[in-house]
Amino acid sequence: MSRKRQHPPTLAETVASLPPVRSSEGEEVQEVLSPASCKEFVDDTGRRWQKVRGPLHPRLAQRLIAQAAELIIGEGGGGQFRHVPSDDRLTTWHAIKDRLDPDRTPSYRPFEFSSADGRTLLYIEEDC
């Protein structure tokens, strides 16, 4: 009898499973698990990505801007995905390249992910 292969939880499943956190004012706050801190994640289109390396050096990230099959900006620490079309990648890169320094606010950290079918994702996470 074969066992069913378990899939990693989606970002939505992970967020839903987290217990509520109380802020200093007593309000319930929902924590979001960052895709950059995971070994793999499922994006909002349902594609599963596995982390290859990161955070990347800015020159390597710039090279991947043109080579990667997908570019996703994880806004708000990865709480919301913004898919960047290939036509807008260079414009997006020029807007964030000076913010790859962690001492700047907001700052960005680039990561390389790959899918089971061999596609490459450049995932850039915004850190506020």
LUMTI-936069 format. One record per atom (N, C-alpha, C): residue number from 1; x, y, z. Coordinates in steps of 0.001 Angstrom, whole numbers, plus 524288, in hexadecimal, padded with zeros to 5 digits. Example, Ala and Ser with C-alpha at 12.3 -4.5 7.8 and 13.67 -1.06 7.14 Angstrom:
2
- n px py pz
- 1 83386 7E9C6 81E78 $
- 1 8300C 7EE6C 81E78 $
- 1 83390 7F31C 81E78 $
- 2 83232 7F736 81BA8 $
- 2 83566 7FBDC 81BE4 $
- 2 83264 8001E 81EBE $
***
This chain:
128
- n px py pz
- 1 8034B 7FB70 80000 $
- 1 80000 80000 80000 $
- 1 8037F 804D8 80000 $
- 2 80295 8084C 7FC59 $
- 2 805CD 80CFB 7FBF8 $
- 2 8039F 81140 7FF7E $
- 3 8072D 81433 8019A $
- 3 8059A 8188E 804E4 $
- 3 804F3 81D63 80188 $
- 4 80131 82080 802E5 $
- 4 80053 82564 80025 $
- 4 804AA 8293A 80182 $
- 5 806CB 82BAD 7FD95 $
- 5 80AED 82F7D 7FE76 $
- 5 8088F 83482 800AA $
- 6 80ABB 83644 804F6 $
- 6 808B5 83AFC 80763 $
- 6 80B1F 83FC6 804CD $
- 7 807EB 843A8 803D2 $
- 7 809E3 84888 8019B $
- 7 80AEC 84C62 80603 $
- 8 80EAE 84FDC 8054C $
- 8 80F99 853C3 8095F $
- 8 80ADE 85760 809A9 $
- 9 809E2 85977 80E36 $
- 9 8054C 85CE0 80EB9 $
- 9 805EA 861D2 80B79 $
- 10 8018D 863B0 8097D $
- 10 801A4 868A0 806A3 $
- 10 8025C 86D0F 80A86 $
- 11 8039D 871A1 80892 $
- 11 80434 87629 80BF8 $
- 11 7FF1C 87739 80EE3 $
- 12 7FAC1 876C5 80C2E $
- 12 7F5B3 877B5 80EAB $
- 12 7F4A5 873B6 812FD $
- 13 7F5EA 86EB2 81211 $
- 13 7F532 86AAB 81610 $
- 13 7F8AB 86BAA 81ACB $
- 14 7FD78 86D4D 819CD $
- 14 8011F 86E64 81E0E $
- 14 7FF35 872F4 82159 $
- 15 7FD80 87714 81EBF $
- 15 7FB92 87BAA 82190 $
- 15 7F6B8 87A3D 824B0 $
- 16 7F332 8772F 82265 $
- 16 7EE61 875AE 82511 $
- 16 7EF72 87249 829D5 $
- 17 7F3AE 86F4B 829C2 $
- 17 7F4D1 86BCC 82E1E $
- 17 7F786 86E7C 832B1 $
- 18 7F969 87340 831E4 $
- 18 7FC1C 87603 83617 $
- 18 7F845 877D0 83A40 $
- 19 7F9C3 87742 83F31 $
- 19 7F64E 87933 84358 $
- 19 7F63C 87F1F 8435A $
- 20 7F1FC 88177 8452C $
- 20 7F1D5 88730 8455D $
- 20 7F5E9 88944 8492C $
- 21 7F81F 88DB5 847D4 $
- 21 7FC06 89051 84B12 $
- 21 7F99E 89563 84CF4 $
- 22 7FA90 896B8 851C7 $
- 22 7F879 89B8D 853F9 $
- 22 7FC82 89FE2 85399 $
- 23 7FACF 8A467 851C4 $
- 23 7FE49 8A8ED 8519C $
- 23 7FE9D 8AB3E 8571A $
- 24 801D3 8AF35 857B4 $
- 24 8025E 8B1A9 85CD5 $
- 24 7FD50 8B456 85E90 $
- 25 7F9E0 8B584 85AC5 $
- 25 7F4D1 8B7ED 85C12 $
- 25 7F0A1 8B3D6 85D1D $
- 26 7F1EE 8AECE 85CB1 $
- 26 7EE31 8AA9B 85DB3 $
- 26 7EB2F 8A8D2 858EE $
- 27 7EC45 8AB0D 85451 $
- 27 7E996 8A974 84F88 $
- 27 7EC0A 8A47D 84D6A $
- 28 7E8D5 8A13C 84AD3 $
- 28 7EAF2 89C97 84847 $
- 28 7EDB1 89E2B 84345 $
- 29 7F274 89C1E 84273 $
- 29 7F599 89D41 83DDA $
- 29 7F705 89812 83B56 $
- 30 7F66C 8979E 8363D $
- 30 7F7C4 892D1 8336A $
- 30 7FD46 89358 83135 $
- 31 800C9 88FD0 832B9 $
- 31 80624 88FD8 830BF $
- 31 80654 88D21 82B76 $
- 32 80986 88F12 827DB $
- 32 80A21 88CCF 822AC $
- 32 80F8B 88A60 82253 $
- 33 80FC3 88572 820A1 $
- 33 814B9 882BF 81FFB $
- 33 8172B 8846E 81AD5 $
- 34 81BED 88640 81B0C $
- 34 81E9E 8883A 81677 $
- 34 82067 883C9 812E4 $
- 35 81F50 88409 80DCB $
- 35 82165 88019 80A2F $
- 35 82754 87FE7 80A30 $
- 36 829DF 8844E 80B2F $
- 36 82F95 88472 80B4A $
- 36 831C6 8813C 80FCE $
- 37 82EC6 8809A 813F3 $
- 37 830A3 87D96 8186B $
- 37 82F4F 877C7 817F4 $
- 38 82C6D 87649 813E3 $
- 38 82ADF 870D4 81313 $
- 38 82E72 86E47 80F09 $
- 39 82EDE 86920 80F49 $
- 39 831CC 86648 80B44 $
- 39 82EA1 865E0 80643 $
- 40 8297E 865E3 806CD $
- 40 82615 865DE 80231 $
- 40 820EA 8685A 803A2 $
- 41 81E33 86A45 7FF9C $
- 41 81911 86CA5 80065 $
- 41 815E0 86C08 7FB73 $
- 42 810CF 86CDB 7FBEF $
- 42 80D41 86CBB 7F77B $
- 42 80B42 87246 7F6BA $
- 43 80BFE 8744D 7F1E9 $
- 43 80A53 879AC 7F0F0 $
- 43 8046E 879ED 7F035 $
- 44 80273 87E87 7EF58 $
- 44 7FCCD 87F4A 7EEED $
- 44 7FA71 87D13 7E9EA $
- 45 7FDB5 87B53 7E63D $
- 45 7FBB0 878C9 7E186 $
- 45 7FBB7 872D4 7E21B $
- 46 7FDC7 870ED 7E686 $
- 46 7FDDB 86B54 7E786 $
- 46 802E9 86895 7E60B $
- 47 806CD 86B62 7E439 $
- 47 80BCB 868F8 7E2C0 $
- 47 80F3A 86875 7E799 $
- 48 8119C 863DD 7E840 $
- 48 81514 862E5 7ECAB $
- 48 81AAF 8643E 7EB25 $
- 49 81D3B 86738 7EE81 $
- 49 82296 868FB 7EDA8 $
- 49 82606 86719 7F217 $
- 50 82ABD 86561 7F0D0 $
- 50 82E8C 863A4 7F4AB $
- 50 83336 86759 7F493 $
- 51 834E2 8690C 7F93F $
- 51 8392B 86CD5 7F986 $
- 51 83E46 86A49 7F7C4 $
- 52 84109 86D07 7F449 $
- 52 84618 86B4F 7F265 $
- 52 84A69 86E0A 7F57A $
- 53 849E9 87340 7F604 $
- 53 84DCD 87647 7F8E9 $
- 53 84BC5 87BC3 7F9F4 $
- 54 84E58 87E3C 7FDA5 $
- 54 84CF5 88394 7FEDD $
- 54 84DC3 884BD 80497 $
- 55 84E0A 889A9 80606 $
- 55 84DA5 88E37 802AE $
- 55 8523C 88E91 7FEDF $
- 56 850FA 89071 7FA38 $
- 56 854BF 890A5 7F5F3 $
- 56 857C6 895C0 7F5E7 $
- 57 85C6B 89582 7F3B4 $
- 57 85F82 89A39 7F2BD $
- 57 85C99 89D6D 7EE95 $
- 58 85CA8 8A297 7EEF3 $
- 58 859D0 8A5D0 7EB26 $
- 58 85B2A 8A4B7 7E56C $
- 59 8601E 8A388 7E43B $
- 59 86182 8A276 7DEC0 $
- 59 85EF6 89D79 7DCC2 $
- 60 85EB1 89979 7E012 $
- 60 85C19 894A7 7DE86 $
- 60 85636 89588 7DDE8 $
- 61 853F3 89891 7E161 $
- 61 84E5F 899CE 7E0F6 $
- 61 84D3E 89CCC 7DBEE $
- 62 850AE 8A066 7DA7D $
- 62 84FF2 8A361 7D5A8 $
- 62 8502C 89FC4 7D0EC $
- 63 853B2 89BF0 7D109 $
- 63 8540F 89831 7CCBC $
- 63 84F12 894F1 7CC5A $
- 64 84CEE 8936B 7D0DA $
- 64 84832 8903A 7D0DB $
- 64 84353 8933E 7CF2F $
- 65 8437D 89867 7CF85 $
- 65 83F04 89B99 7CDCE $
- 65 83D96 89A26 7C831 $
- 66 8417E 8998D 7C4DD $
- 66 8407F 89858 7BF5F $
- 66 83FE6 8927C 7BE68 $
- 67 84277 88F30 7C189 $
- 67 8428E 88997 7C080 $
- 67 83E1C 8868F 7C308 $
- 68 83C15 88853 7C762 $
- 68 8381E 8855C 7CA40 $
- 68 832F4 88525 7C743 $
- 69 83048 880C3 7C7CD $
- 69 82B33 88027 7C545 $
- 69 82712 88381 7C7F4 $
- 70 827A8 88457 7CD06 $
- 70 823DB 88757 7D015 $
- 70 826C0 88B29 7D39E $
- 71 8243B 88F88 7D4B0 $
- 71 82622 89346 7D88A $
- 71 82187 894B0 7DBFC $
- 72 82232 893C3 7E104 $
- 72 81E26 8951C 7E4D3 $
- 72 82096 8989E 7E8EF $
- 73 81DE7 89CEB 7EA23 $
- 73 81F67 8A04B 7EE73 $
- 73 81BD1 89EDF 7F2FA $
- 74 81E1B 89D3F 7F74F $
- 74 81B12 89C05 7FC01 $
- 74 81A7A 8A0ED 7FF3B $
- 75 81633 8A3B0 7FE66 $
- 75 8155D 8A8A6 80116 $
- 75 813A8 8A7B3 806B4 $
- 76 8151F 8AB3D 80A13 $
- 76 813AA 8AABD 80F91 $
- 76 815F9 8A5F1 8121F $
- 77 81ADF 8A4B5 810F0 $
- 77 81D6D 8A029 8133F $
- 77 81B68 89B08 8111C $
- 78 8194C 89B12 80C6B $
- 78 81761 8964A 809F6 $
- 78 8119F 89553 80ADA $
- 79 80EE9 8990D 80D37 $
- 79 80957 89867 80E3C $
- 79 805F9 898E3 80969 $
- 80 807F7 89B76 80565 $
- 80 8050B 89C27 8008F $
- 80 808DA 89BB8 7FC00 $
- 81 80755 898AF 7F805 $
- 81 80AB9 897E0 7F382 $
- 81 80953 89BA7 7EF26 $
- 82 80D5A 89DFB 7ECD7 $
- 82 80C98 8A137 7E831 $
- 82 80FCD 89EC4 7E3D8 $
- 83 80D0E 89C72 7E00C $
- 83 80F9C 89A09 7DB89 $
- 83 81128 89E61 7D7C3 $
- 84 81619 89E73 7D64D $
- 84 81819 8A288 7D2D6 $
- 84 8189D 8A048 7CD59 $
- 85 815C2 8A271 7C987 $
- 85 8163D 8A08E 7C42B $
- 85 81BA8 8A1AB 7C1F9 $
- 86 81D45 89E9D 7BE27 $
- 86 82291 89F1B 7BC02 $
- 86 8239B 8A490 7B9CE $
- 87 81F9E 8A733 7B7D5 $
- 87 8204F 8AC78 7B5B3 $
- 87 821C7 8B080 7B9E3 $
- 88 82038 8AF8C 7BEB9 $
- 88 82110 8B356 7C2F4 $
- 88 825A4 8B1F8 7C681 $
- 89 82875 8ADD9 7C555 $
- 89 82C94 8AC13 7C8E5 $
- 89 83102 8AFFD 7C98E $
- 90 832E9 8B22D 7C54A $
- 90 8373B 8B5E7 7C5C5 $
- 90 83592 8BAD4 7C8AD $
- 91 830E5 8BCA0 7C7BC $
- 91 82EDF 8C12F 7CA88 $
- 91 82E78 8C001 7D059 $
- 92 82C82 8BB63 7D19B $
- 92 82C12 8B9C2 7D711 $
- 92 83178 8B95F 7D98C $
- 93 83536 8B713 7D6B4 $
- 93 83A7B 8B685 7D8BE $
- 93 83CDD 8BBD9 7DA02 $
- 94 83C4A 8BFA0 7D670 $
- 94 83E87 8C4CC 7D754 $
- 94 83BF5 8C784 7DBFA $
- 95 8370F 8C641 7DD09 $
- 95 83451 8C8A4 7E170 $
- 95 83615 8C66C 7E6B0 $
- 96 837F5 8C184 7E6C0 $
- 96 8394C 8BF18 7EBC6 $
- 96 83F19 8BDFC 7EC91 $
- 97 84249 8BE69 7E88C $
- 97 847C5 8BCBA 7E906 $
- 97 84ABC 8BFA2 7ED46 $
- 98 8497E 8C486 7EE36 $
- 98 84C19 8C780 7F258 $
- 98 84A23 8C605 7F7C7 $
- 99 845FD 8C2FD 7F804 $
- 99 843A6 8C16F 7FCFC $
- 99 84527 8BBDB 7FE91 $
- 100 8492B 8B9A0 7FC05 $
- 100 84AF8 8B465 7FD7F $
- 100 84E76 8B498 80256 $
- 101 84F67 8B93A 80450 $
- 101 8525E 8BA01 8091D $
- 101 84EA0 8B95E 80DC1 $
- 102 84FB7 8B5B4 8115F $
- 102 84C10 8B4C9 815AF $
- 102 84B81 8B965 8196F $
- 103 84EEF 8BD36 81919 $
- 103 84E8E 8C1C0 81C8A $
- 103 84ABB 8C5DA 81A83 $
- 104 848BD 8C523 815C9 $
- 104 8450B 8C8DE 81375 $
- 104 83F79 8C6EB 81452 $
- 105 83BBF 8CA77 81497 $
- 105 8364D 8C8FD 81567 $
- 105 832F9 8CB3D 81117 $
- 106 82FA9 8C841 80E77 $
- 106 82F8B 8C291 80EBB $
- 106 83447 8C04B 80BEF $
- 107 835CC 8BBB1 80D86 $
- 107 83A23 8B90E 80AF2 $
- 107 8380E 8B433 80829 $
- 108 83B22 8B211 804AA $
- 108 83992 8AD85 80197 $
- 108 83DD8 8A95E 801DB $
- 109 83C2F 8A46B 80201 $
- 109 83FDD 8A013 801FE $
- 109 83E53 89C4D 7FDA6 $
- 110 841D8 89B39 7F9E2 $
- 110 840A4 897B3 7F58E $
- 110 84214 89205 7F6D7 $
- 111 83EC6 88E67 7F4FF $
- 111 83F8E 888CF 7F5B1 $
- 111 83E73 8860E 7F089 $
- 112 8411E 881BA 7EFAA $
- 112 84023 87E8F 7EB01 $
- 112 83D36 879A2 7ECA3 $
- 113 838F9 87886 7E9E4 $
- 113 835D5 873D6 7EAB8 $
- 113 8356A 870F2 7E588 $
- 114 83441 86BDD 7E5C4 $
- 114 83349 868DB 7E101 $
- 114 82E72 8657E 7E1CD $
- 115 82BF0 86411 7DD78 $
- 115 82752 860BD 7DDA4 $
- 115 828CA 85B44 7DBC6 $
- 116 82546 8579D 7DC88 $
- 116 82640 8522F 7DAFD $
- 116 826FE 851A9 7D51A $
- 117 8249A 85524 7D208 $
- 117 8251D 854D6 7CC57 $
- 117 829C0 857FA 7CA45 $
- 118 82D45 859C5 7CDC6 $
- 118 83214 85C55 7CC22 $
- 118 831CB 86234 7CB66 $
- 119 82D72 8649A 7CCC4 $
- 119 82CFF 86A46 7CC4A $
- 119 82FD8 86CF0 7D0C8 $
- 120 831C1 871A5 7CFCD $
- 120 83497 874A9 7D3BC $
- 120 83150 87958 7D55D $
- 121 83138 87A4E 7DA6C $
- 121 82E7C 87ED0 7DC9C $
- 121 83270 88240 7DF59 $
- 122 8325B 88743 7DE22 $
- 122 8352E 88B19 7E136 $
- 122 83114 88D75 7E4CD $
- 123 8319F 88C4A 7E9C7 $
- 123 82DF4 88E3F 7EDC0 $
- 123 830BF 8927D 7F0CF $
- 124 82EA2 8972A 7F0C3 $
- 124 830F5 89B95 7F38E $
- 124 82D2B 89D2E 7F7DA $
- 125 82F08 89CC1 7FCA7 $
- 125 82B90 89DD7 80108 $
- 125 82C7F 8A34A 80333 $
- 126 82842 8A627 803DE $
- 126 82876 8AB58 8061C $
- 126 82852 8AADA 80C09 $
- 127 82BDF 8AD7F 80EA6 $
- 127 82C28 8AD69 81455 $
- 127 82B46 8B2FB 81638 $
- 128 82703 8B3C4 818FE $
- 128 825A9 8B917 81ACB $
- 128 827E5 8BA30 82021 $
***
